[in-house]
Amino acid sequence: MHGLTARETALLRRLDTPVKVQAWLDAIPYNLEKGCETLRSPRRVMRDRTAHCAEAAFFAAAAFRVNGRPPLIADLEAVRDDDHVIAVYRERGRWGAVALSKFAGLRFRAPAYRTIRELALSYFEGYYNWDGERTLRAYSRPVDLTRFDRIAWMTSEEDLWPIVEHLAVVPHTRLLDRAAERALPRLDPRSYAAGLHGAPPP
């Protein structure tokens, strides 16, 4: 199926709910390679048992696909910070997400959000940089990874740079106007510390 081995397919089929996908990702070490210099395919994530946010989103999308869901990801765009890639899904007309991050508030979302905008806004308070600035600014519409079947995104041994390059150029919708952005306060120390709960060492 989709170029996967029987063993790979069996693993992904066991992850037949977003909650199970998130639990599998939470159980593996976060990929701390400097500068996110890898963009592993789902096959490589299964083999290497490590992932950063984009690699985790690709993996989750593959699990979604094997279990009959569309393999959708979305990009959250930030300033003075890294973007965040999430795998998005829909249940009973509501959006949720599977995601991996060093920051506690940027992970799983239950399917409670009516729109992708609502889902993106749910990440706002937990999305901050090391200086305590709230940095989330925009979001993309969901991207269906079947458009990248030509590069065998589920099984490739090559890094999946074409997907990230695509996310960099797709339209993004702003969450705030300029005046609201300028007025944003820095995060308070307690919330800052809470967001780093369980984070791997820098």
ABEGO torsion letter per residue (X at the ends): XGGBBAAAAAAAAABABAAAAAAAAAABBBBABBGGABBBBAAAAAAAGBBBAAAAAAAAAAAAAAAGBBBBBBBBBBBGBBBBBBBBBBBGGBBBBBBBBABAAABBBBBABABAAAAAAAAAAABBBAAGBBABABBBBBBBAAAAAAAGAAABABBBAAAAAAAAABBBBBABBAAAAAABBBBBAAAAAAAABGBBBX
